[in-house]
Amino acid sequence: MLGVWAFATFTTEAPGWIHGLLTVGVFLLIYRIVVKGKVKE
């Protein structure tokens, strides 16, 4: 998802909804790190 955002942002004039991919991608990355941390405890 972050790769698609980066490609679209740097190669085209990205519309506003493309930046939603950045928001969702970062959220999922942080969520995954938090969930993995809780499983080890």
C-alpha positions as CSV (number, residue, x, y, z in Angstrom):
1,M,0.0,0.0,0.0
2,L,2.8,2.4,0.9
3,G,4.6,1.4,-2.3
4,V,1.5,2.3,-4.4
5,W,1.2,5.6,-2.6
6,A,4.9,6.5,-3.2
7,F,4.7,5.5,-6.9
8,A,1.5,7.5,-7.5
9,T,2.8,10.5,-5.6
10,F,6.1,10.8,-7.3
11,T,5.1,9.9,-10.8
12,T,1.8,11.6,-11.2
13,E,-0.2,14.6,-9.9
14,A,-1.8,12.5,-7.2
15,P,-5.4,13.4,-6.3
16,G,-6.3,13.8,-2.6
17,W,-7.6,10.2,-2.1
18,I,-4.2,8.8,-3.0
19,H,-2.8,10.3,0.3
20,G,-5.4,8.3,2.1
21,L,-3.3,5.3,1.2
22,L,-0.5,6.8,3.2
23,T,-2.7,7.2,6.2
24,V,-4.1,3.7,6.0
25,G,-0.7,2.2,5.3
26,V,1.0,3.8,8.3
27,F,-1.9,2.9,10.5
28,L,-1.7,-0.8,9.5
29,L,2.1,-0.8,10.0
30,I,1.8,0.6,13.5
31,Y,-1.2,-1.7,14.3
32,R,0.8,-4.7,13.3
33,I,3.8,-3.7,15.5
34,V,1.5,-3.2,18.5
35,V,-0.3,-6.5,18.0
36,K,2.9,-8.5,17.6
37,G,4.2,-6.9,20.8
38,K,1.1,-8.0,22.8
39,V,1.4,-11.6,21.6
40,K,4.9,-12.0,23.0
41,E,3.8,-11.0,26.5
